[in-house]
Amino acid sequence: MAVHAAPPVTEFPNAECLNELMIVGPITVRSACSHHFCPIMGRLWIGLMPNEHSNLIGLSKYSRLAEWVMSRPQIQEKRSPRWPTC
């Protein structure tokens, strides 16, 4: 299976000193389980909280990166976040 290179991402300085929560989504993702060969389908949201020292990327790049990560077969449990119980 061919492994595709990551999409190009250009960073730029946080000139406006953004410090508010930004959410990108929903992003529809599709993949296949590399163990069971079953489809993995879902939606995800990406949240980021920049500060005055953060470099930023365009919001559309987050969906391209998510699609790139999910474009090859993988084990579903490794792509699902595990939240600690508090």
Biopython code that builds the backbone (N, CA, C, O; Angstrom):
import numpy as np
from Bio.PDB.StructureBuilder import StructureBuilder

atoms = [
    (1, "MET", "N", (0.844, -1.177, 0.000)),
    (1, "MET", "CA", (0.000, 0.000, 0.000)),
    (1, "MET", "C", (0.888, 1.239, 0.000)),
    (1, "MET", "O", (1.847, 1.326, 0.767)),
    (2, "ALA", "N", (0.569, 2.172, -0.846)),
    (2, "ALA", "CA", (1.339, 3.411, -0.936)),
    (2, "ALA", "C", (1.019, 4.316, 0.254)),
    (2, "ALA", "O", (-0.138, 4.463, 0.649)),
    (3, "VAL", "N", (2.052, 4.907, 0.805)),
    (3, "VAL", "CA", (1.875, 5.865, 1.890)),
    (3, "VAL", "C", (2.017, 7.252, 1.291)),
    (3, "VAL", "O", (3.051, 7.589, 0.714)),
    (4, "HIS", "N", (0.981, 8.043, 1.431)),
    (4, "HIS", "CA", (0.982, 9.387, 0.872)),
    (4, "HIS", "C", (1.630, 10.351, 1.856)),
    (4, "HIS", "O", (1.496, 10.202, 3.071)),
    (5, "ALA", "N", (2.324, 11.329, 1.321)),
    (5, "ALA", "CA", (2.956, 12.350, 2.155)),
    (5, "ALA", "C", (1.890, 13.235, 2.793)),
    (5, "ALA", "O", (0.795, 13.403, 2.255)),
    (6, "ALA", "N", (2.230, 13.788, 3.934)),
    (6, "ALA", "CA", (1.310, 14.697, 4.625)),
    (6, "ALA", "C", (1.021, 15.909, 3.748)),
    (6, "ALA", "O", (1.887, 16.353, 2.994)),
    (7, "PRO", "N", (-0.191, 16.444, 3.845)),
    (7, "PRO", "CA", (-0.486, 17.641, 3.057)),
    (7, "PRO", "C", (0.400, 18.807, 3.502)),
    (7, "PRO", "O", (0.779, 18.883, 4.671)),
    (8, "PRO", "N", (0.727, 19.699, 2.594)),
    (8, "PRO", "CA", (1.570, 20.832, 2.992)),
    (8, "PRO", "C", (0.841, 21.732, 3.989)),
    (8, "PRO", "O", (-0.342, 22.035, 3.836)),
    (9, "VAL", "N", (1.574, 22.141, 4.998)),
    (9, "VAL", "CA", (1.020, 23.005, 6.043)),
    (9, "VAL", "C", (1.980, 24.171, 6.246)),
    (9, "VAL", "O", (3.167, 23.969, 6.505)),
    (10, "THR", "N", (1.471, 25.367, 6.128)),
    (10, "THR", "CA", (2.279, 26.562, 6.345)),
    (10, "THR", "C", (1.867, 27.207, 7.663)),
    (10, "THR", "O", (0.691, 27.496, 7.884)),
    (11, "GLU", "N", (2.826, 27.422, 8.515)),
    (11, "GLU", "CA", (2.571, 28.109, 9.782)),
    (11, "GLU", "C", (2.773, 29.598, 9.600)),
    (11, "GLU", "O", (3.584, 30.041, 8.787)),
    (12, "PHE", "N", (2.025, 30.353, 10.367)),
    (12, "PHE", "CA", (2.240, 31.798, 10.364)),
    (12, "PHE", "C", (2.104, 32.312, 11.792)),
    (12, "PHE", "O", (1.395, 31.703, 12.594)),
    (13, "PRO", "N", (2.759, 33.406, 12.126)),
    (13, "PRO", "CA", (2.736, 33.917, 13.496)),
    (13, "PRO", "C", (1.343, 34.407, 13.887)),
    (13, "PRO", "O", (0.554, 34.839, 13.046)),
    (14, "ASN", "N", (1.078, 34.331, 15.140)),
    (14, "ASN", "CA", (-0.196, 34.780, 15.699)),
    (14, "ASN", "C", (-0.139, 36.298, 15.880)),
    (14, "ASN", "O", (-0.072, 36.793, 17.005)),
    (15, "ALA", "N", (-0.165, 37.025, 14.775)),
    (15, "ALA", "CA", (-0.009, 38.484, 14.794)),
    (15, "ALA", "C", (-1.144, 39.189, 15.529)),
    (15, "ALA", "O", (-0.942, 40.263, 16.094)),
    (16, "GLU", "N", (-2.339, 38.591, 15.525)),
    (16, "GLU", "CA", (-3.493, 39.197, 16.199)),
    (16, "GLU", "C", (-3.583, 38.790, 17.668)),
    (16, "GLU", "O", (-4.516, 39.186, 18.367)),
    (17, "CYS", "N", (-2.611, 37.996, 18.139)),
    (17, "CYS", "CA", (-2.598, 37.500, 19.536)),
    (17, "CYS", "C", (-3.909, 36.799, 19.893)),
    (17, "CYS", "O", (-4.478, 37.039, 20.958)),
    (18, "LEU", "N", (-4.378, 35.941, 19.005)),
    (18, "LEU", "CA", (-5.612, 35.193, 19.253)),
    (18, "LEU", "C", (-5.434, 34.301, 20.475)),
    (18, "LEU", "O", (-4.412, 33.631, 20.622)),
    (19, "ASN", "N", (-6.431, 34.297, 21.342)),
    (19, "ASN", "CA", (-6.361, 33.456, 22.539)),
    (19, "ASN", "C", (-7.734, 32.898, 22.902)),
    (19, "ASN", "O", (-8.029, 32.685, 24.078)),
    (20, "GLU", "N", (-8.569, 32.662, 21.897)),
    (20, "GLU", "CA", (-9.895, 32.108, 22.109)),
    (20, "GLU", "C", (-9.981, 30.715, 21.510)),
    (20, "GLU", "O", (-9.275, 30.385, 20.557)),
    (21, "LEU", "N", (-10.857, 29.909, 22.084)),
    (21, "LEU", "CA", (-11.067, 28.560, 21.584)),
    (21, "LEU", "C", (-11.585, 28.601, 20.156)),
    (21, "LEU", "O", (-12.535, 29.320, 19.846)),
    (22, "MET", "N", (-10.948, 27.822, 19.290)),
    (22, "MET", "CA", (-11.392, 27.679, 17.911)),
    (22, "MET", "C", (-11.741, 26.214, 17.701)),
    (22, "MET", "O", (-10.989, 25.325, 18.101)),
    (23, "ILE", "N", (-12.889, 25.969, 17.071)),
    (23, "ILE", "CA", (-13.339, 24.604, 16.828)),
    (23, "ILE", "C", (-13.563, 24.420, 15.336)),
    (23, "ILE", "O", (-14.213, 25.237, 14.684)),
    (24, "VAL", "N", (-13.019, 23.342, 14.812)),
    (24, "VAL", "CA", (-13.187, 22.981, 13.409)),
    (24, "VAL", "C", (-13.998, 21.693, 13.371)),
    (24, "VAL", "O", (-13.633, 20.713, 14.020)),
    (25, "GLY", "N", (-15.084, 21.684, 12.626)),
    (25, "GLY", "CA", (-15.862, 20.455, 12.512)),
    (25, "GLY", "C", (-17.323, 20.749, 12.297)),
    (25, "GLY", "O", (-17.738, 21.908, 12.337)),
    (26, "PRO", "N", (-18.089, 19.745, 12.075)),
    (26, "PRO", "CA", (-17.675, 18.342, 12.063)),
    (26, "PRO", "C", (-16.933, 17.986, 10.774)),
    (26, "PRO", "O", (-17.237, 18.491, 9.693)),
    (27, "ILE", "N", (-15.966, 17.113, 10.927)),
    (27, "ILE", "CA", (-15.188, 16.596, 9.817)),
    (27, "ILE", "C", (-15.585, 15.135, 9.662)),
    (27, "ILE", "O", (-15.421, 14.350, 10.596)),
    (28, "THR", "N", (-16.097, 14.764, 8.510)),
    (28, "THR", "CA", (-16.461, 13.372, 8.263)),
    (28, "THR", "C", (-15.211, 12.604, 7.870)),
    (28, "THR", "O", (-14.491, 13.002, 6.955)),
    (29, "VAL", "N", (-14.956, 11.499, 8.566)),
    (29, "VAL", "CA", (-13.774, 10.685, 8.281)),
    (29, "VAL", "C", (-14.211, 9.264, 7.956)),
    (29, "VAL", "O", (-15.201, 8.761, 8.488)),
    (30, "ARG", "N", (-13.461, 8.640, 7.083)),
    (30, "ARG", "CA", (-13.711, 7.250, 6.691)),
    (30, "ARG", "C", (-12.377, 6.532, 6.611)),
    (30, "ARG", "O", (-11.383, 7.078, 6.133)),
    (31, "SER", "N", (-12.378, 5.305, 7.086)),
    (31, "SER", "CA", (-11.183, 4.487, 7.028)),
    (31, "SER", "C", (-11.620, 3.030, 7.061)),
    (31, "SER", "O", (-12.792, 2.719, 6.848)),
    (32, "ALA", "N", (-10.681, 2.148, 7.327)),
    (32, "ALA", "CA", (-10.983, 0.727, 7.474)),
    (32, "ALA", "C", (-10.133, 0.177, 8.602)),
    (32, "ALA", "O", (-8.979, 0.569, 8.771)),
    (33, "CYS", "N", (-10.706, -0.729, 9.370)),
    (33, "CYS", "CA", (-9.970, -1.383, 10.443)),
    (33, "CYS", "C", (-8.965, -2.345, 9.818)),
    (33, "CYS", "O", (-9.346, -3.211, 9.031)),
    (34, "SER", "N", (-7.708, -2.203, 10.154)),
    (34, "SER", "CA", (-6.680, -3.061, 9.576)),
    (34, "SER", "C", (-6.708, -4.463, 10.170)),
    (34, "SER", "O", (-6.065, -5.366, 9.636)),
    (35, "HIS", "N", (-7.435, -4.663, 11.256)),
    (35, "HIS", "CA", (-7.517, -5.976, 11.885)),
    (35, "HIS", "C", (-8.740, -6.747, 11.393)),
    (35, "HIS", "O", (-8.638, -7.932, 11.076)),
    (36, "HIS", "N", (-9.896, -6.081, 11.326)),
    (36, "HIS", "CA", (-11.146, -6.739, 10.954)),
    (36, "HIS", "C", (-11.585, -6.438, 9.524)),
    (36, "HIS", "O", (-12.516, -7.069, 9.024)),
    (37, "PHE", "N", (-10.937, -5.491, 8.859)),
    (37, "PHE", "CA", (-11.318, -5.048, 7.518)),
    (37, "PHE", "C", (-12.755, -4.544, 7.464)),
    (37, "PHE", "O", (-13.445, -4.710, 6.458)),
    (38, "CYS", "N", (-13.194, -3.931, 8.550)),
    (38, "CYS", "CA", (-14.526, -3.324, 8.618)),
    (38, "CYS", "C", (-14.385, -1.820, 8.430)),
    (38, "CYS", "O", (-13.352, -1.243, 8.770)),
    (39, "PRO", "N", (-15.411, -1.189, 7.894)),
    (39, "PRO", "CA", (-15.320, 0.265, 7.712)),
    (39, "PRO", "C", (-15.365, 1.008, 9.038)),
    (39, "PRO", "O", (-16.044, 0.592, 9.978)),
    (40, "ILE", "N", (-14.645, 2.093, 9.099)),
    (40, "ILE", "CA", (-14.682, 3.029, 10.230)),
    (40, "ILE", "C", (-15.212, 4.336, 9.662)),
    (40, "ILE", "O", (-14.613, 4.917, 8.757)),
    (41, "MET", "N", (-16.322, 4.787, 10.190)),
    (41, "MET", "CA", (-16.904, 6.043, 9.739)),
    (41, "MET", "C", (-17.266, 6.865, 10.964)),
    (41, "MET", "O", (-17.705, 6.328, 11.981)),
    (42, "GLY", "N", (-17.080, 8.144, 10.858)),
    (42, "GLY", "CA", (-17.434, 8.988, 11.987)),
    (42, "GLY", "C", (-17.239, 10.452, 11.670)),
    (42, "GLY", "O", (-16.839, 10.840, 10.573)),
    (43, "ARG", "N", (-17.538, 11.241, 12.672)),
    (43, "ARG", "CA", (-17.337, 12.683, 12.581)),
    (43, "ARG", "C", (-16.456, 13.088, 13.745)),
    (43, "ARG", "O", (-16.543, 12.522, 14.834)),
    (44, "LEU", "N", (-15.615, 14.066, 13.504)),
    (44, "LEU", "CA", (-14.772, 14.561, 14.581)),
    (44, "LEU", "C", (-14.731, 16.074, 14.559)),
    (44, "LEU", "O", (-14.968, 16.715, 13.535)),
    (45, "TRP", "N", (-14.426, 16.614, 15.707)),
    (45, "TRP", "CA", (-14.241, 18.046, 15.882)),
    (45, "TRP", "C", (-12.848, 18.242, 16.447)),
    (45, "TRP", "O", (-12.384, 17.448, 17.265)),
    (46, "ILE", "N", (-12.192, 19.286, 16.017)),
    (46, "ILE", "CA", (-10.861, 19.615, 16.524)),
    (46, "ILE", "C", (-10.958, 20.965, 17.207)),
    (46, "ILE", "O", (-11.419, 21.941, 16.616)),
    (47, "GLY", "N", (-10.527, 21.012, 18.441)),
    (47, "GLY", "CA", (-10.498, 22.267, 19.191)),
    (47, "GLY", "C", (-9.068, 22.672, 19.467)),
    (47, "GLY", "O", (-8.226, 21.834, 19.790)),
    (48, "LEU", "N", (-8.800, 23.938, 19.342)),
    (48, "LEU", "CA", (-7.461, 24.435, 19.655)),
    (48, "LEU", "C", (-7.567, 25.756, 20.395)),
    (48, "LEU", "O", (-8.486, 26.545, 20.172)),
    (49, "MET", "N", (-6.615, 25.976, 21.273)),
    (49, "MET", "CA", (-6.590, 27.176, 22.088)),
    (49, "MET", "C", (-5.216, 27.826, 21.929)),
    (49, "MET", "O", (-4.281, 27.497, 22.659)),
    (50, "PRO", "N", (-5.096, 28.752, 20.969)),
    (50, "PRO", "CA", (-3.795, 29.391, 20.759)),
    (50, "PRO", "C", (-3.495, 30.410, 21.856)),
    (50, "PRO", "O", (-4.389, 30.853, 22.579)),
    (51, "ASN", "N", (-2.237, 30.765, 21.960)),
    (51, "ASN", "CA", (-1.855, 31.885, 22.824)),
    (51, "ASN", "C", (-0.979, 32.825, 22.010)),
    (51, "ASN", "O", (-0.730, 32.570, 20.832)),
    (52, "GLU", "N", (-0.517, 33.887, 22.607)),
    (52, "GLU", "CA", (0.229, 34.890, 21.844)),
    (52, "GLU", "C", (1.552, 34.360, 21.289)),
    (52, "GLU", "O", (2.140, 34.977, 20.400)),
    (53, "HIS", "N", (2.023, 33.223, 21.805)),
    (53, "HIS", "CA", (3.282, 32.641, 21.339)),
    (53, "HIS", "C", (3.063, 31.522, 20.317)),
    (53, "HIS", "O", (4.030, 30.981, 19.780)),
    (54, "SER", "N", (1.806, 31.171, 20.044)),
    (54, "SER", "CA", (1.495, 30.071, 19.126)),
    (54, "SER", "C", (1.672, 30.490, 17.676)),
    (54, "SER", "O", (1.363, 31.620, 17.297)),
    (55, "ASN", "N", (2.173, 29.565, 16.877)),
    (55, "ASN", "CA", (2.077, 29.715, 15.436)),
    (55, "ASN", "C", (0.761, 29.088, 15.021)),
    (55, "ASN", "O", (0.298, 28.146, 15.664)),
    (56, "LEU", "N", (0.155, 29.586, 13.970)),
    (56, "LEU", "CA", (-1.146, 29.114, 13.532)),
    (56, "LEU", "C", (-1.054, 28.517, 12.140)),
    (56, "LEU", "O", (-0.137, 28.818, 11.377)),
    (57, "ILE", "N", (-2.031, 27.655, 11.820)),
    (57, "ILE", "CA", (-2.198, 27.171, 10.459)),
    (57, "ILE", "C", (-3.642, 27.473, 10.066)),
    (57, "ILE", "O", (-4.482, 27.711, 10.934)),
    (58, "GLY", "N", (-3.932, 27.466, 8.789)),
    (58, "GLY", "CA", (-5.296, 27.718, 8.336)),
    (58, "GLY", "C", (-6.256, 26.659, 8.853)),
    (58, "GLY", "O", (-5.889, 25.488, 8.952)),
    (59, "LEU", "N", (-7.477, 27.054, 9.184)),
    (59, "LEU", "CA", (-8.444, 26.118, 9.749)),
    (59, "LEU", "C", (-8.755, 24.970, 8.801)),
    (59, "LEU", "O", (-9.020, 23.859, 9.261)),
    (60, "SER", "N", (-8.730, 25.201, 7.494)),
    (60, "SER", "CA", (-9.004, 24.119, 6.544)),
    (60, "SER", "C", (-7.936, 23.029, 6.589)),
    (60, "SER", "O", (-8.192, 21.888, 6.205)),
    (61, "LYS", "N", (-6.755, 23.377, 7.053)),
    (61, "LYS", "CA", (-5.671, 22.392, 7.114)),
    (61, "LYS", "C", (-5.969, 21.293, 8.132)),
    (61, "LYS", "O", (-5.520, 20.160, 7.956)),
    (62, "TYR", "N", (-6.715, 21.603, 9.188)),
    (62, "TYR", "CA", (-7.028, 20.589, 10.191)),
    (62, "TYR", "C", (-7.866, 19.472, 9.595)),
    (62, "TYR", "O", (-7.636, 18.302, 9.900)),
    (63, "SER", "N", (-8.834, 19.810, 8.750)),
    (63, "SER", "CA", (-9.632, 18.757, 8.117)),
    (63, "SER", "C", (-8.792, 17.968, 7.116)),
    (63, "SER", "O", (-8.970, 16.757, 6.987)),
    (64, "ARG", "N", (-7.895, 18.624, 6.416)),
    (64, "ARG", "CA", (-7.020, 17.902, 5.484)),
    (64, "ARG", "C", (-6.095, 16.956, 6.231)),
    (64, "ARG", "O", (-5.845, 15.842, 5.770)),
    (65, "LEU", "N", (-5.582, 17.385, 7.378)),
    (65, "LEU", "CA", (-4.723, 16.509, 8.173)),
    (65, "LEU", "C", (-5.508, 15.320, 8.727)),
    (65, "LEU", "O", (-5.007, 14.196, 8.728)),
    (66, "ALA", "N", (-6.733, 15.561, 9.197)),
    (66, "ALA", "CA", (-7.565, 14.461, 9.702)),
    (66, "ALA", "C", (-7.861, 13.460, 8.588)),
    (66, "ALA", "O", (-7.770, 12.251, 8.802)),
    (67, "GLU", "N", (-8.209, 13.947, 7.418)),
    (67, "GLU", "CA", (-8.475, 13.056, 6.286)),
    (67, "GLU", "C", (-7.224, 12.285, 5.890)),
    (67, "GLU", "O", (-7.313, 11.115, 5.517)),
    (68, "TRP", "N", (-6.066, 12.921, 5.965)),
    (68, "TRP", "CA", (-4.807, 12.252, 5.634)),
    (68, "TRP", "C", (-4.524, 11.132, 6.635)),
    (68, "TRP", "O", (-4.157, 10.027, 6.236)),
    (69, "VAL", "N", (-4.689, 11.405, 7.920)),
    (69, "VAL", "CA", (-4.441, 10.385, 8.946)),
    (69, "VAL", "C", (-5.384, 9.203, 8.758)),
    (69, "VAL", "O", (-4.969, 8.050, 8.882)),
    (70, "MET", "N", (-6.647, 9.483, 8.462)),
    (70, "MET", "CA", (-7.645, 8.422, 8.346)),
    (70, "MET", "C", (-7.687, 7.771, 6.961)),
    (70, "MET", "O", (-8.518, 6.892, 6.732)),
    (71, "SER", "N", (-6.826, 8.171, 6.044)),
    (71, "SER", "CA", (-6.896, 7.671, 4.677)),
    (71, "SER", "C", (-6.322, 6.269, 4.500)),
    (71, "SER", "O", (-6.459, 5.680, 3.427)),
    (72, "ARG", "N", (-5.697, 5.738, 5.510)),
    (72, "ARG", "CA", (-5.137, 4.390, 5.399)),
    (72, "ARG", "C", (-5.744, 3.497, 6.484)),
    (72, "ARG", "O", (-6.217, 4.006, 7.499)),
    (73, "PRO", "N", (-5.740, 2.191, 6.290)),
    (73, "PRO", "CA", (-6.302, 1.299, 7.305)),
    (73, "PRO", "C", (-5.572, 1.427, 8.634)),
    (73, "PRO", "O", (-4.365, 1.667, 8.681)),
    (74, "GLN", "N", (-6.327, 1.262, 9.708)),
    (74, "GLN", "CA", (-5.763, 1.394, 11.046)),
    (74, "GLN", "C", (-6.654, 0.700, 12.054)),
    (74, "GLN", "O", (-7.766, 0.281, 11.732)),
    (75, "ILE", "N", (-6.168, 0.582, 13.255)),
    (75, "ILE", "CA", (-6.950, -0.016, 14.326)),
    (75, "ILE", "C", (-7.785, 1.094, 14.952)),
    (75, "ILE", "O", (-7.252, 2.103, 15.414)),
    (76, "GLN", "N", (-9.094, 0.895, 14.962)),
    (76, "GLN", "CA", (-10.030, 1.939, 15.382)),
    (76, "GLN", "C", (-9.717, 2.463, 16.785)),
    (76, "GLN", "O", (-9.747, 3.671, 17.019)),
    (77, "GLU", "N", (-9.421, 1.570, 17.700)),
    (77, "GLU", "CA", (-9.195, 2.001, 19.084)),
    (77, "GLU", "C", (-7.995, 2.931, 19.225)),
    (77, "GLU", "O", (-7.946, 3.739, 20.153)),
    (78, "LYS", "N", (-7.041, 2.829, 18.328)),
    (78, "LYS", "CA", (-5.865, 3.702, 18.403)),
    (78, "LYS", "C", (-6.161, 5.092, 17.869)),
    (78, "LYS", "O", (-5.407, 6.021, 18.156)),
    (79, "ARG", "N", (-7.237, 5.272, 17.100)),
    (79, "ARG", "CA", (-7.594, 6.579, 16.580)),
    (79, "ARG", "C", (-8.697, 7.233, 17.401)),
    (79, "ARG", "O", (-9.033, 8.394, 17.171)),
    (80, "SER", "N", (-9.252, 6.515, 18.335)),
    (80, "SER", "CA", (-10.282, 7.100, 19.197)),
    (80, "SER", "C", (-9.618, 7.635, 20.451)),
    (80, "SER", "O", (-8.829, 6.935, 21.086)),
    (81, "PRO", "N", (-9.929, 8.865, 20.809)),
    (81, "PRO", "CA", (-9.283, 9.408, 22.002)),
    (81, "PRO", "C", (-9.751, 8.685, 23.263)),
    (81, "PRO", "O", (-10.902, 8.260, 23.360)),
    (82, "ARG", "N", (-8.861, 8.557, 24.200)),
    (82, "ARG", "CA", (-9.187, 7.959, 25.495)),
    (82, "ARG", "C", (-9.146, 9.074, 26.531)),
    (82, "ARG", "O", (-8.082, 9.607, 26.849)),
    (83, "TRP", "N", (-10.301, 9.414, 27.043)),
    (83, "TRP", "CA", (-10.401, 10.505, 28.001)),
    (83, "TRP", "C", (-10.278, 9.936, 29.410)),
    (83, "TRP", "O", (-10.935, 8.945, 29.730)),
    (84, "PRO", "N", (-9.452, 10.542, 30.255)),
    (84, "PRO", "CA", (-9.352, 10.052, 31.644)),
    (84, "PRO", "C", (-10.638, 10.359, 32.395)),
    (84, "PRO", "O", (-11.282, 11.383, 32.163)),
    (85, "THR", "N", (-10.989, 9.482, 33.272)),
    (85, "THR", "CA", (-12.171, 9.731, 34.100)),
    (85, "THR", "C", (-11.749, 10.569, 35.284)),
    (85, "THR", "O", (-10.782, 10.253, 35.976)),
    (86, "CYS", "N", (-12.474, 11.624, 35.503)),
    (86, "CYS", "CA", (-12.135, 12.552, 36.594)),
    (86, "CYS", "C", (-13.223, 12.531, 37.651)),
    (86, "CYS", "O", (-13.125, 13.243, 38.651)),
]
sb = StructureBuilder()
sb.init_structure("model")
sb.init_model(0)
sb.init_chain("A")
sb.init_seg("    ")
for serial, (resi, resn, name, xyz) in enumerate(atoms, 1):
    if name == "N":
        sb.init_residue(resn, " ", resi, " ")
    sb.init_atom(name, np.array(xyz, "f"), 0.0, 1.0, " ", f" {name:<3s}", serial, name[0])
structure = sb.get_structure()
